[in-house]
Amino acid sequence: MSDRWAAWLLEHRFGANAAAKERMLVWLGEVRDKVLAGARIQPGDTVLDVGCGDGLLGVGAAERVGESGTVIFSDISAELLDRCREITTDLGAAGRYRFVHSGLPDLAALEPDSADVVLTRSVLIYVADKAAAFATMHRLLRPGGRLSIFEPINRFGKPSPPGELAGFDVTGLEPLAAKFRDTYRTHQPDNDPMGDFDERDLLGHAMAAGFTDVHLEYLVDVGRDPDPVDWDTFLRTAPNPLVPTFGEILDEALDPAERETLTRHLRTQLGPGARIRRQAVAYLTARC
């Protein structure tokens, strides 16, 4: 059985829907390219991909470090590290890759000044002690080393309007939406690591850890989702690895009659442009 990190990354984040996965991969490719560009990777560099997942950043970095460089994949999921091993086997030159079963803020298996570049994507949102995480990344970088990260800013848009649930209009059904939210909070409180910071905290932690030449880009998108919603895919989707799927939360929060009422209402809003999307992200680069 997959651990929760692998299960989410490989299935639940896109509801086990191939078309949804392809749309997500297009967006993730844009994120990857921006993070890699910010790292200014050079041939021969040692690059550490912290929270490597299924290797999005690390595999991209491997193309840039060349035959003389090294990529270190680190993750708290042994299953995802195994997947990265499989992927890099197909790339050849196995001696160029290392795999470390650890995560922030620990990474004790790695020596100080052991990397030229540290990369992360959507990792700090799971770390309670973000100041310690930045201190660790600074410790691992050689003088002049580069940091390049991407993080969603989940505090943006919170709390959501009472008449809105997961981007859907629930006007008239606010009590049912409130029950859904209350149940969701039993799995993920508002003050947990995913929502206890914003872009200013990232900037402050980086500077306090000793990074210089710090640059932060904050991007916000609010608008109508142009893609249609497949209802079964929505029910199978979990917003992150730490919570159940939307369908499971509906079952837990509402009795059968309530669930039917809310479901019937939401299913009228599955067309393109019906769902509101609110998203904020931050890209941060810095030098050690």
PyRosetta script that sets phi, psi and omega in degrees:
from pyrosetta import init, pose_from_sequence

init()
pose = pose_from_sequence("MSDRWAAWLLEHRFGANAAAKERMLVWLGEVRDKVLAGARIQPGDTVLDVGCGDGLLGVGAAERVGESGTVIFSDISAELLDRCREITTDLGAAGRYRFVHSGLPDLAALEPDSADVVLTRSVLIYVADKAAAFATMHRLLRPGGRLSIFEPINRFGKPSPPGELAGFDVTGLEPLAAKFRDTYRTHQPDNDPMGDFDERDLLGHAMAAGFTDVHLEYLVDVGRDPDPVDWDTFLRTAPNPLVPTFGEILDEALDPAERETLTRHLRTQLGPGARIRRQAVAYLTARC")
pose.set_psi(1, 136.7)
pose.set_omega(1, -179.9)
pose.set_phi(2, -67.3)
pose.set_psi(2, 145.4)
pose.set_omega(2, 170.5)
pose.set_phi(3, -71.5)
pose.set_psi(3, 167.6)
pose.set_omega(3, -172.2)
pose.set_phi(4, -65.0)
pose.set_psi(4, -29.4)
pose.set_omega(4, -179.7)
pose.set_phi(5, -69.9)
pose.set_psi(5, -46.9)
pose.set_omega(5, 179.7)
pose.set_phi(6, -67.8)
pose.set_psi(6, -41.7)
pose.set_omega(6, -179.1)
pose.set_phi(7, -59.9)
pose.set_psi(7, -40.4)
pose.set_omega(7, 179.9)
pose.set_phi(8, -71.4)
pose.set_psi(8, -47.9)
pose.set_omega(8, -174.5)
pose.set_phi(9, -63.5)
pose.set_psi(9, -36.1)
pose.set_omega(9, -174.3)
pose.set_phi(10, -95.8)
pose.set_psi(10, -10.7)
pose.set_omega(10, -175.7)
pose.set_phi(11, -144.2)
pose.set_psi(11, -59.5)
pose.set_omega(11, -167.0)
pose.set_phi(12, -72.6)
pose.set_psi(12, -19.9)
pose.set_omega(12, -178.1)
pose.set_phi(13, -72.5)
pose.set_psi(13, -21.8)
pose.set_omega(13, 176.3)
pose.set_phi(14, -122.8)
pose.set_psi(14, 19.6)
pose.set_omega(14, 173.0)
pose.set_phi(15, 63.1)
pose.set_psi(15, 27.4)
pose.set_omega(15, 179.6)
pose.set_phi(16, 54.7)
pose.set_psi(16, 36.5)
pose.set_omega(16, -178.8)
pose.set_phi(17, -116.7)
pose.set_psi(17, 121.0)
pose.set_omega(17, -174.4)
pose.set_phi(18, -62.5)
pose.set_psi(18, -40.9)
pose.set_omega(18, -179.3)
pose.set_phi(19, -66.9)
pose.set_psi(19, -41.2)
pose.set_omega(19, 177.4)
pose.set_phi(20, -64.3)
pose.set_psi(20, -37.2)
pose.set_omega(20, 178.0)
pose.set_phi(21, -62.9)
pose.set_psi(21, -43.8)
pose.set_omega(21, -179.4)
pose.set_phi(22, -63.0)
pose.set_psi(22, -40.8)
pose.set_omega(22, 178.2)
pose.set_phi(23, -63.6)
pose.set_psi(23, -40.2)
pose.set_omega(23, -179.9)
pose.set_phi(24, -67.3)
pose.set_psi(24, -38.4)
pose.set_omega(24, -178.8)
pose.set_phi(25, -66.0)
pose.set_psi(25, -32.4)
pose.set_omega(25, 175.9)
pose.set_phi(26, -62.3)
pose.set_psi(26, -47.7)
pose.set_omega(26, 179.1)
pose.set_phi(27, -64.7)
pose.set_psi(27, -42.9)
pose.set_omega(27, 179.6)
pose.set_phi(28, -64.4)
pose.set_psi(28, -32.1)
pose.set_omega(28, 176.1)
pose.set_phi(29, -63.4)
pose.set_psi(29, -37.3)
pose.set_omega(29, 176.9)
pose.set_phi(30, -66.4)
pose.set_psi(30, -41.1)
pose.set_omega(30, 176.9)
pose.set_phi(31, -62.0)
pose.set_psi(31, -48.4)
pose.set_omega(31, 179.4)
pose.set_phi(32, -54.8)
pose.set_psi(32, -48.5)
pose.set_omega(32, -175.8)
pose.set_phi(33, -63.7)
pose.set_psi(33, -37.0)
pose.set_omega(33, -179.3)
pose.set_phi(34, -70.9)
pose.set_psi(34, -40.8)
pose.set_omega(34, 177.8)
pose.set_phi(35, -64.3)
pose.set_psi(35, -44.2)
pose.set_omega(35, -179.8)
pose.set_phi(36, -65.5)
pose.set_psi(36, -39.9)
pose.set_omega(36, 178.6)
pose.set_phi(37, -63.0)
pose.set_psi(37, -39.7)
pose.set_omega(37, 179.5)
pose.set_phi(38, -66.2)
pose.set_psi(38, -23.1)
pose.set_omega(38, -178.2)
pose.set_phi(39, -81.0)
pose.set_psi(39, -17.9)
pose.set_omega(39, 179.7)
pose.set_phi(40, 50.6)
pose.set_psi(40, 53.1)
pose.set_omega(40, -177.6)
pose.set_phi(41, -68.7)
pose.set_psi(41, 138.2)
pose.set_omega(41, 179.4)
pose.set_phi(42, -116.7)
pose.set_psi(42, 152.5)
pose.set_omega(42, 174.1)
pose.set_phi(43, -55.3)
pose.set_psi(43, 135.2)
pose.set_omega(43, -179.5)
pose.set_phi(44, 92.5)
pose.set_psi(44, -8.2)
pose.set_omega(44, 179.8)
pose.set_phi(45, -67.3)
pose.set_psi(45, 154.2)
pose.set_omega(45, 166.1)
pose.set_phi(46, -101.8)
pose.set_psi(46, 119.3)
pose.set_omega(46, -175.2)
pose.set_phi(47, -113.6)
pose.set_psi(47, 129.3)
pose.set_omega(47, 177.0)
pose.set_phi(48, -106.0)
pose.set_psi(48, 118.9)
pose.set_omega(48, 175.9)
pose.set_phi(49, -99.9)
pose.set_psi(49, 103.1)
pose.set_omega(49, -176.6)
pose.set_phi(50, -88.1)
pose.set_psi(50, 127.5)
pose.set_omega(50, -175.1)
pose.set_phi(51, 68.4)
pose.set_psi(51, 51.9)
pose.set_omega(51, -168.5)
pose.set_phi(52, -65.6)
pose.set_psi(52, -22.5)
pose.set_omega(52, -178.6)
pose.set_phi(53, 59.2)
pose.set_psi(53, -126.7)
pose.set_omega(53, 179.0)
pose.set_phi(54, -96.5)
pose.set_psi(54, 21.9)
pose.set_omega(54, 167.8)
pose.set_phi(55, 89.6)
pose.set_psi(55, 16.5)
pose.set_omega(55, -175.8)
pose.set_phi(56, -54.4)
pose.set_psi(56, -52.3)
pose.set_omega(56, -178.0)
pose.set_phi(57, -77.3)
pose.set_psi(57, -44.4)
pose.set_omega(57, -175.0)
pose.set_phi(58, -62.5)
pose.set_psi(58, -41.5)
pose.set_omega(58, 178.8)
pose.set_phi(59, -66.3)
pose.set_psi(59, -39.9)
pose.set_omega(59, 176.0)
pose.set_phi(60, -63.0)
pose.set_psi(60, -37.8)
pose.set_omega(60, 178.4)
pose.set_phi(61, -67.1)
pose.set_psi(61, -32.9)
pose.set_omega(61, -178.4)
pose.set_phi(62, -59.6)
pose.set_psi(62, -33.2)
pose.set_omega(62, 179.0)
pose.set_phi(63, -69.5)
pose.set_psi(63, -22.7)
pose.set_omega(63, -174.5)
pose.set_phi(64, -96.0)
pose.set_psi(64, -28.8)
pose.set_omega(64, -178.5)
pose.set_phi(65, -78.5)
pose.set_psi(65, -18.3)
pose.set_omega(65, 177.2)
pose.set_phi(66, 72.4)
pose.set_psi(66, -173.7)
pose.set_omega(66, -176.0)
pose.set_phi(67, -65.3)
pose.set_psi(67, -24.2)
pose.set_omega(67, -177.1)
pose.set_phi(68, -93.4)
pose.set_psi(68, -2.5)
pose.set_omega(68, -177.8)
pose.set_phi(69, -98.7)
pose.set_psi(69, 176.3)
pose.set_omega(69, -178.7)
pose.set_phi(70, -136.0)
pose.set_psi(70, 142.3)
pose.set_omega(70, 172.8)
pose.set_phi(71, -121.4)
pose.set_psi(71, 127.2)
pose.set_omega(71, 178.0)
pose.set_phi(72, -105.4)
pose.set_psi(72, 119.9)
pose.set_omega(72, 177.2)
pose.set_phi(73, -97.2)
pose.set_psi(73, 124.7)
pose.set_omega(73, 179.4)
pose.set_phi(74, -126.9)
pose.set_psi(74, 134.5)
pose.set_omega(74, 177.4)
pose.set_phi(75, -159.4)
pose.set_psi(75, 155.4)
pose.set_omega(75, 176.4)
pose.set_phi(76, -83.9)
pose.set_psi(76, -7.1)
pose.set_omega(76, 178.2)
pose.set_phi(77, -100.5)
pose.set_psi(77, 114.3)
pose.set_omega(77, 177.3)
pose.set_phi(78, -64.0)
pose.set_psi(78, -33.8)
pose.set_omega(78, -179.7)
pose.set_phi(79, -65.2)
pose.set_psi(79, -40.9)
pose.set_omega(79, 178.5)
pose.set_phi(80, -70.0)
pose.set_psi(80, -34.4)
pose.set_omega(80, 174.3)
pose.set_phi(81, -62.8)
pose.set_psi(81, -40.0)
pose.set_omega(81, 176.9)
pose.set_phi(82, -61.9)
pose.set_psi(82, -38.8)
pose.set_omega(82, 178.4)
pose.set_phi(83, -64.0)
pose.set_psi(83, -40.0)
pose.set_omega(83, 177.4)
pose.set_phi(84, -65.2)
pose.set_psi(84, -36.7)
pose.set_omega(84, 175.3)
pose.set_phi(85, -59.8)
pose.set_psi(85, -43.2)
pose.set_omega(85, 178.9)
pose.set_phi(86, -62.6)
pose.set_psi(86, -43.8)
pose.set_omega(86, -178.2)
pose.set_phi(87, -64.3)
pose.set_psi(87, -44.6)
pose.set_omega(87, -177.1)
pose.set_phi(88, -72.7)
pose.set_psi(88, -23.1)
pose.set_omega(88, 174.4)
pose.set_phi(89, -59.8)
pose.set_psi(89, -38.5)
pose.set_omega(89, 178.6)
pose.set_phi(90, -70.5)
pose.set_psi(90, -19.2)
pose.set_omega(90, -179.7)
pose.set_phi(91, -84.0)
pose.set_psi(91, -15.0)
pose.set_omega(91, -178.4)
pose.set_phi(92, 80.5)
pose.set_psi(92, 179.4)
pose.set_omega(92, 177.9)
pose.set_phi(93, 50.2)
pose.set_psi(93, 58.4)
pose.set_omega(93, -173.9)
pose.set_phi(94, -57.3)
pose.set_psi(94, -28.6)
pose.set_omega(94, -177.9)
pose.set_phi(95, -67.2)
pose.set_psi(95, -9.3)
pose.set_omega(95, -179.7)
pose.set_phi(96, -82.7)
pose.set_psi(96, -5.8)
pose.set_omega(96, -172.4)
pose.set_phi(97, -121.8)
pose.set_psi(97, 140.8)
pose.set_omega(97, 172.7)
pose.set_phi(98, -125.2)
pose.set_psi(98, 155.9)
pose.set_omega(98, -177.3)
pose.set_phi(99, -134.3)
pose.set_psi(99, 124.4)
pose.set_omega(99, -174.6)
pose.set_phi(100, -124.1)
pose.set_psi(100, 120.1)
pose.set_omega(100, -179.5)
pose.set_phi(101, -87.1)
pose.set_psi(101, 82.9)
pose.set_omega(101, -178.1)
pose.set_phi(102, -166.0)
pose.set_psi(102, 168.4)
pose.set_omega(102, 179.2)
pose.set_phi(103, -149.3)
pose.set_psi(103, 177.6)
pose.set_omega(103, 178.6)
pose.set_phi(104, -72.1)
pose.set_psi(104, 145.8)
pose.set_omega(104, 4.8)
pose.set_phi(105, -94.3)
pose.set_psi(105, 17.0)
pose.set_omega(105, -174.1)
pose.set_phi(106, -79.7)
pose.set_psi(106, -87.0)
pose.set_omega(106, -177.8)
pose.set_phi(107, 50.7)
pose.set_psi(107, 37.2)
pose.set_omega(107, -176.9)
pose.set_phi(108, -67.4)
pose.set_psi(108, -20.1)
pose.set_omega(108, -178.7)
pose.set_phi(109, -71.6)
pose.set_psi(109, -12.2)
pose.set_omega(109, -178.4)
pose.set_phi(110, -101.1)
pose.set_psi(110, 139.5)
pose.set_omega(110, -178.4)
pose.set_phi(111, -78.3)
pose.set_psi(111, 150.0)
pose.set_omega(111, 173.2)
pose.set_phi(112, -58.9)
pose.set_psi(112, 151.0)
pose.set_omega(112, 178.0)
pose.set_phi(113, 56.2)
pose.set_psi(113, 39.2)
pose.set_omega(113, -174.9)
pose.set_phi(114, -105.1)
pose.set_psi(114, -2.2)
pose.set_omega(114, -177.4)
pose.set_phi(115, -134.7)
pose.set_psi(115, 147.9)
pose.set_omega(115, 172.9)
pose.set_phi(116, -89.7)
pose.set_psi(116, -26.0)
pose.set_omega(116, -176.9)
pose.set_phi(117, -141.5)
pose.set_psi(117, 137.0)
pose.set_omega(117, 170.1)
pose.set_phi(118, -119.4)
pose.set_psi(118, 130.7)
pose.set_omega(118, 179.2)
pose.set_phi(119, -120.9)
pose.set_psi(119, 143.3)
pose.set_omega(119, 169.2)
pose.set_phi(120, -144.2)
pose.set_psi(120, 150.4)
pose.set_omega(120, 174.1)
pose.set_phi(121, -139.3)
pose.set_psi(121, 115.6)
pose.set_omega(121, 178.0)
pose.set_phi(122, 53.8)
pose.set_psi(122, 51.6)
pose.set_omega(122, -178.9)
pose.set_phi(123, -115.0)
pose.set_psi(123, -44.6)
pose.set_omega(123, -176.4)
pose.set_phi(124, -63.7)
pose.set_psi(124, -21.8)
pose.set_omega(124, 178.0)
pose.set_phi(125, -63.5)
pose.set_psi(125, -16.7)
pose.set_omega(125, 179.3)
pose.set_phi(126, -102.5)
pose.set_psi(126, 0.2)
pose.set_omega(126, -174.3)
pose.set_phi(127, -103.4)
pose.set_psi(127, 122.7)
pose.set_omega(127, -178.8)
pose.set_phi(128, -69.8)
pose.set_psi(128, -44.7)
pose.set_omega(128, -177.1)
pose.set_phi(129, -99.0)
pose.set_psi(129, 84.5)
pose.set_omega(129, -176.3)
pose.set_phi(130, -71.4)
pose.set_psi(130, -31.2)
pose.set_omega(130, 176.7)
pose.set_phi(131, -62.0)
pose.set_psi(131, -43.3)
pose.set_omega(131, 177.7)
pose.set_phi(132, -64.8)
pose.set_psi(132, -35.7)
pose.set_omega(132, 179.0)
pose.set_phi(133, -63.0)
pose.set_psi(133, -45.0)
pose.set_omega(133, 177.6)
pose.set_phi(134, -64.6)
pose.set_psi(134, -38.2)
pose.set_omega(134, 178.0)
pose.set_phi(135, -62.4)
pose.set_psi(135, -39.8)
pose.set_omega(135, 178.4)
pose.set_phi(136, -64.2)
pose.set_psi(136, -45.3)
pose.set_omega(136, -179.4)
pose.set_phi(137, -63.4)
pose.set_psi(137, -37.2)
pose.set_omega(137, 176.4)
pose.set_phi(138, -65.4)
pose.set_psi(138, -39.9)
pose.set_omega(138, 179.8)
pose.set_phi(139, -62.9)
pose.set_psi(139, -36.6)
pose.set_omega(139, -174.5)
pose.set_phi(140, -79.5)
pose.set_psi(140, -18.5)
pose.set_omega(140, -177.7)
pose.set_phi(141, -85.9)
pose.set_psi(141, 140.6)
pose.set_omega(141, 173.2)
pose.set_phi(142, -71.7)
pose.set_psi(142, 159.9)
pose.set_omega(142, 175.1)
pose.set_phi(143, -54.9)
pose.set_psi(143, 130.4)
pose.set_omega(143, -176.0)
pose.set_phi(144, 86.8)
pose.set_psi(144, -2.7)
pose.set_omega(144, -179.7)
pose.set_phi(145, -67.1)
pose.set_psi(145, 160.0)
pose.set_omega(145, -174.0)
pose.set_phi(146, -116.3)
pose.set_psi(146, 142.8)
pose.set_omega(146, 175.2)
pose.set_phi(147, -114.3)
pose.set_psi(147, 135.0)
pose.set_omega(147, 176.3)
pose.set_phi(148, -142.8)
pose.set_psi(148, 120.0)
pose.set_omega(148, -174.6)
pose.set_phi(149, -135.3)
pose.set_psi(149, 158.8)
pose.set_omega(149, 172.8)
pose.set_phi(150, -130.4)
pose.set_psi(150, 133.8)
pose.set_omega(150, 177.0)
pose.set_phi(151, -141.7)
pose.set_psi(151, 134.5)
pose.set_omega(151, 167.4)
pose.set_phi(152, -68.6)
pose.set_psi(152, 144.8)
pose.set_omega(152, 177.0)
pose.set_phi(153, -106.2)
pose.set_psi(153, 87.8)
pose.set_omega(153, -172.6)
pose.set_phi(154, -72.8)
pose.set_psi(154, -15.1)
pose.set_omega(154, 176.9)
pose.set_phi(155, -68.5)
pose.set_psi(155, -22.1)
pose.set_omega(155, -179.2)
pose.set_phi(156, -62.7)
pose.set_psi(156, 135.0)
pose.set_omega(156, 176.0)
pose.set_phi(157, 77.0)
pose.set_psi(157, 8.5)
pose.set_omega(157, 179.2)
pose.set_phi(158, -101.2)
pose.set_psi(158, 141.6)
pose.set_omega(158, -8.1)
pose.set_phi(159, -74.1)
pose.set_psi(159, 153.8)
pose.set_omega(159, 178.5)
pose.set_phi(160, -72.8)
pose.set_psi(160, 155.1)
pose.set_omega(160, 178.9)
pose.set_phi(161, -58.2)
pose.set_psi(161, 145.3)
pose.set_omega(161, -179.5)
pose.set_phi(162, -57.3)
pose.set_psi(162, -29.6)
pose.set_omega(162, -178.4)
pose.set_phi(163, -91.5)
pose.set_psi(163, 20.4)
pose.set_omega(163, -179.6)
pose.set_phi(164, -135.8)
pose.set_psi(164, 139.3)
pose.set_omega(164, 179.0)
pose.set_phi(165, -141.6)
pose.set_psi(165, 117.7)
pose.set_omega(165, -179.5)
pose.set_phi(166, 52.1)
pose.set_psi(166, 34.0)
pose.set_omega(166, 179.1)
pose.set_phi(167, 88.4)
pose.set_psi(167, -9.3)
pose.set_omega(167, 179.1)
pose.set_phi(168, -89.5)
pose.set_psi(168, 149.0)
pose.set_omega(168, 174.4)
pose.set_phi(169, -79.5)
pose.set_psi(169, 119.9)
pose.set_omega(169, 179.1)
pose.set_phi(170, -120.3)
pose.set_psi(170, 30.0)
pose.set_omega(170, 177.9)
pose.set_phi(171, -55.4)
pose.set_psi(171, 129.7)
pose.set_omega(171, -177.0)
pose.set_phi(172, 93.6)
pose.set_psi(172, -16.4)
pose.set_omega(172, 179.1)
pose.set_phi(173, -121.2)
pose.set_psi(173, 29.7)
pose.set_omega(173, -177.4)
pose.set_phi(174, -57.1)
pose.set_psi(174, -38.8)
pose.set_omega(174, 178.6)
pose.set_phi(175, -61.6)
pose.set_psi(175, -36.8)
pose.set_omega(175, 177.7)
pose.set_phi(176, -69.5)
pose.set_psi(176, -40.4)
pose.set_omega(176, 177.5)
pose.set_phi(177, -62.7)
pose.set_psi(177, -38.4)
pose.set_omega(177, 178.7)
pose.set_phi(178, -63.8)
pose.set_psi(178, -39.3)
pose.set_omega(178, 177.5)
pose.set_phi(179, -63.8)
pose.set_psi(179, -39.8)
pose.set_omega(179, 176.0)
pose.set_phi(180, -60.3)
pose.set_psi(180, -48.8)
pose.set_omega(180, -178.5)
pose.set_phi(181, -62.4)
pose.set_psi(181, -41.9)
pose.set_omega(181, -179.9)
pose.set_phi(182, -62.0)
pose.set_psi(182, -40.1)
pose.set_omega(182, 177.7)
pose.set_phi(183, -67.0)
pose.set_psi(183, -41.7)
pose.set_omega(183, 177.8)
pose.set_phi(184, -57.6)
pose.set_psi(184, -41.5)
pose.set_omega(184, -178.0)
pose.set_phi(185, -66.7)
pose.set_psi(185, -23.1)
pose.set_omega(185, 175.4)
pose.set_phi(186, -67.3)
pose.set_psi(186, -25.7)
pose.set_omega(186, 177.2)
pose.set_phi(187, -91.1)
pose.set_psi(187, -30.7)
pose.set_omega(187, -177.7)
pose.set_phi(188, -148.1)
pose.set_psi(188, 95.5)
pose.set_omega(188, 179.6)
pose.set_phi(189, -62.5)
pose.set_psi(189, 158.3)
pose.set_omega(189, -178.7)
pose.set_phi(190, -62.1)
pose.set_psi(190, -27.4)
pose.set_omega(190, -175.1)
pose.set_phi(191, -98.5)
pose.set_psi(191, 17.2)
pose.set_omega(191, 179.3)
pose.set_phi(192, -77.3)
pose.set_psi(192, 172.6)
pose.set_omega(192, -172.8)
pose.set_phi(193, -58.0)
pose.set_psi(193, -23.5)
pose.set_omega(193, -178.1)
pose.set_phi(194, -70.7)
pose.set_psi(194, -22.7)
pose.set_omega(194, -176.2)
pose.set_phi(195, -128.3)
pose.set_psi(195, 16.2)
pose.set_omega(195, -174.8)
pose.set_phi(196, -98.7)
pose.set_psi(196, 19.7)
pose.set_omega(196, -177.9)
pose.set_phi(197, -151.3)
pose.set_psi(197, 164.8)
pose.set_omega(197, 171.9)
pose.set_phi(198, -138.9)
pose.set_psi(198, -171.5)
pose.set_omega(198, -175.2)
pose.set_phi(199, -62.7)
pose.set_psi(199, -30.7)
pose.set_omega(199, 179.5)
pose.set_phi(200, -69.5)
pose.set_psi(200, -34.0)
pose.set_omega(200, 176.5)
pose.set_phi(201, -66.1)
pose.set_psi(201, -41.3)
pose.set_omega(201, 177.5)
pose.set_phi(202, -58.6)
pose.set_psi(202, -45.6)
pose.set_omega(202, 179.5)
pose.set_phi(203, -61.6)
pose.set_psi(203, -45.7)
pose.set_omega(203, -179.5)
pose.set_phi(204, -63.9)
pose.set_psi(204, -42.1)
pose.set_omega(204, 179.3)
pose.set_phi(205, -64.1)
pose.set_psi(205, -40.9)
pose.set_omega(205, -179.7)
pose.set_phi(206, -63.0)
pose.set_psi(206, -43.8)
pose.set_omega(206, -179.2)
pose.set_phi(207, -69.6)
pose.set_psi(207, -39.2)
pose.set_omega(207, 179.4)
pose.set_phi(208, -65.6)
pose.set_psi(208, -29.4)
pose.set_omega(208, 179.7)
pose.set_phi(209, -76.3)
pose.set_psi(209, -11.6)
pose.set_omega(209, 177.8)
pose.set_phi(210, 107.4)
pose.set_psi(210, 5.0)
pose.set_omega(210, 178.3)
pose.set_phi(211, -71.3)
pose.set_psi(211, 149.9)
pose.set_omega(211, 176.8)
pose.set_phi(212, -123.8)
pose.set_psi(212, 176.4)
pose.set_omega(212, -178.6)
pose.set_phi(213, 48.1)
pose.set_psi(213, 46.4)
pose.set_omega(213, -176.3)
pose.set_phi(214, -81.3)
pose.set_psi(214, 129.2)
pose.set_omega(214, 176.9)
pose.set_phi(215, -129.3)
pose.set_psi(215, 131.4)
pose.set_omega(215, 178.9)
pose.set_phi(216, -127.1)
pose.set_psi(216, 131.5)
pose.set_omega(216, 176.5)
pose.set_phi(217, -116.8)
pose.set_psi(217, 122.9)
pose.set_omega(217, -176.1)
pose.set_phi(218, -112.6)
pose.set_psi(218, 122.5)
pose.set_omega(218, -175.4)
pose.set_phi(219, -121.8)
pose.set_psi(219, 132.5)
pose.set_omega(219, -179.7)
pose.set_phi(220, -125.0)
pose.set_psi(220, 135.0)
pose.set_omega(220, 174.8)
pose.set_phi(221, -129.4)
pose.set_psi(221, 125.5)
pose.set_omega(221, 174.7)
pose.set_phi(222, -131.8)
pose.set_psi(222, 124.6)
pose.set_omega(222, 179.7)
pose.set_phi(223, 175.1)
pose.set_psi(223, -171.7)
pose.set_omega(223, 179.6)
pose.set_phi(224, -85.3)
pose.set_psi(224, 134.2)
pose.set_omega(224, 177.9)
pose.set_phi(225, -70.4)
pose.set_psi(225, 119.6)
pose.set_omega(225, -177.1)
pose.set_phi(226, -72.5)
pose.set_psi(226, -15.3)
pose.set_omega(226, -176.6)
pose.set_phi(227, -90.0)
pose.set_psi(227, 142.7)
pose.set_omega(227, 174.0)
pose.set_phi(228, -68.5)
pose.set_psi(228, 158.0)
pose.set_omega(228, 179.2)
pose.set_phi(229, -103.3)
pose.set_psi(229, 123.7)
pose.set_omega(229, 171.0)
pose.set_phi(230, -87.8)
pose.set_psi(230, 120.2)
pose.set_omega(230, -171.4)
pose.set_phi(231, -61.5)
pose.set_psi(231, -45.3)
pose.set_omega(231, -179.5)
pose.set_phi(232, -63.9)
pose.set_psi(232, -36.8)
pose.set_omega(232, 176.7)
pose.set_phi(233, -64.6)
pose.set_psi(233, -43.1)
pose.set_omega(233, 178.0)
pose.set_phi(234, -57.6)
pose.set_psi(234, -44.8)
pose.set_omega(234, -178.9)
pose.set_phi(235, -64.4)
pose.set_psi(235, -30.9)
pose.set_omega(235, -178.6)
pose.set_phi(236, -86.6)
pose.set_psi(236, -3.7)
pose.set_omega(236, -175.0)
pose.set_phi(237, -91.6)
pose.set_psi(237, 137.5)
pose.set_omega(237, 171.9)
pose.set_phi(238, -114.8)
pose.set_psi(238, 136.0)
pose.set_omega(238, -177.4)
pose.set_phi(239, -68.5)
pose.set_psi(239, -20.2)
pose.set_omega(239, 176.3)
pose.set_phi(240, -162.2)
pose.set_psi(240, 170.9)
pose.set_omega(240, -173.9)
pose.set_phi(241, -69.5)
pose.set_psi(241, -13.1)
pose.set_omega(241, -171.1)
pose.set_phi(242, -95.5)
pose.set_psi(242, -2.9)
pose.set_omega(242, -176.3)
pose.set_phi(243, -127.8)
pose.set_psi(243, 159.0)
pose.set_omega(243, 176.6)
pose.set_phi(244, -68.1)
pose.set_psi(244, 174.0)
pose.set_omega(244, 175.1)
pose.set_phi(245, -70.0)
pose.set_psi(245, 164.5)
pose.set_omega(245, 177.8)
pose.set_phi(246, -59.1)
pose.set_psi(246, -39.9)
pose.set_omega(246, 179.4)
pose.set_phi(247, -63.3)
pose.set_psi(247, -40.1)
pose.set_omega(247, 179.1)
pose.set_phi(248, -66.7)
pose.set_psi(248, -37.5)
pose.set_omega(248, 178.0)
pose.set_phi(249, -67.7)
pose.set_psi(249, -40.0)
pose.set_omega(249, 175.8)
pose.set_phi(250, -57.8)
pose.set_psi(250, -44.5)
pose.set_omega(250, 179.8)
pose.set_phi(251, -64.1)
pose.set_psi(251, -37.2)
pose.set_omega(251, -177.8)
pose.set_phi(252, -75.5)
pose.set_psi(252, -35.1)
pose.set_omega(252, -171.4)
pose.set_phi(253, -84.6)
pose.set_psi(253, -32.3)
pose.set_omega(253, -168.1)
pose.set_phi(254, -122.5)
pose.set_psi(254, 149.2)
pose.set_omega(254, 172.6)
pose.set_phi(255, -77.0)
pose.set_psi(255, 167.9)
pose.set_omega(255, -174.2)
pose.set_phi(256, -55.1)
pose.set_psi(256, -41.3)
pose.set_omega(256, -179.4)
pose.set_phi(257, -66.9)
pose.set_psi(257, -41.6)
pose.set_omega(257, 178.3)
pose.set_phi(258, -64.7)
pose.set_psi(258, -42.6)
pose.set_omega(258, 179.6)
pose.set_phi(259, -61.5)
pose.set_psi(259, -42.6)
pose.set_omega(259, 178.8)
pose.set_phi(260, -63.1)
pose.set_psi(260, -41.0)
pose.set_omega(260, 179.5)
pose.set_phi(261, -63.1)
pose.set_psi(261, -48.1)
pose.set_omega(261, -178.9)
pose.set_phi(262, -68.5)
pose.set_psi(262, -41.3)
pose.set_omega(262, -179.8)
pose.set_phi(263, -61.4)
pose.set_psi(263, -45.2)
pose.set_omega(263, -179.7)
pose.set_phi(264, -59.6)
pose.set_psi(264, -38.9)
pose.set_omega(264, 179.2)
pose.set_phi(265, -68.1)
pose.set_psi(265, -46.0)
pose.set_omega(265, -177.1)
pose.set_phi(266, -67.0)
pose.set_psi(266, -33.6)
pose.set_omega(266, -176.7)
pose.set_phi(267, -69.6)
pose.set_psi(267, -10.1)
pose.set_omega(267, 174.4)
pose.set_phi(268, -82.0)
pose.set_psi(268, -2.3)
pose.set_omega(268, -172.9)
pose.set_phi(269, -122.8)
pose.set_psi(269, 39.6)
pose.set_omega(269, -174.5)
pose.set_phi(270, -98.0)
pose.set_psi(270, -5.3)
pose.set_omega(270, -177.5)
pose.set_phi(271, -77.6)
pose.set_psi(271, 166.6)
pose.set_omega(271, 177.8)
pose.set_phi(272, -56.9)
pose.set_psi(272, 135.4)
pose.set_omega(272, 176.3)
pose.set_phi(273, 81.9)
pose.set_psi(273, 0.9)
pose.set_omega(273, -177.4)
pose.set_phi(274, -82.1)
pose.set_psi(274, -27.3)
pose.set_omega(274, -172.5)
pose.set_phi(275, -101.9)
pose.set_psi(275, 134.7)
pose.set_omega(275, 178.4)
pose.set_phi(276, -83.9)
pose.set_psi(276, 136.1)
pose.set_omega(276, 178.2)
pose.set_phi(277, -116.7)
pose.set_psi(277, 124.4)
pose.set_omega(277, 175.7)
pose.set_phi(278, -122.4)
pose.set_psi(278, 121.4)
pose.set_omega(278, -176.3)
pose.set_phi(279, -145.6)
pose.set_psi(279, 136.2)
pose.set_omega(279, 173.0)
pose.set_phi(280, -132.6)
pose.set_psi(280, 136.2)
pose.set_omega(280, 179.8)
pose.set_phi(281, -137.6)
pose.set_psi(281, 160.2)
pose.set_omega(281, 177.7)
pose.set_phi(282, -133.8)
pose.set_psi(282, 136.7)
pose.set_omega(282, 170.0)
pose.set_phi(283, -110.7)
pose.set_psi(283, 131.4)
pose.set_omega(283, -179.9)
pose.set_phi(284, -129.2)
pose.set_psi(284, 132.2)
pose.set_omega(284, 172.7)
pose.set_phi(285, -125.1)
pose.set_psi(285, 151.1)
pose.set_omega(285, -179.5)
pose.set_phi(286, -161.6)
pose.set_psi(286, 168.3)
pose.set_omega(286, -179.8)
pose.set_phi(287, -124.4)
pose.set_psi(287, 143.5)
pose.set_omega(287, -179.4)
pose.set_phi(288, -81.8)
pose.dump_pdb("model.pdb")
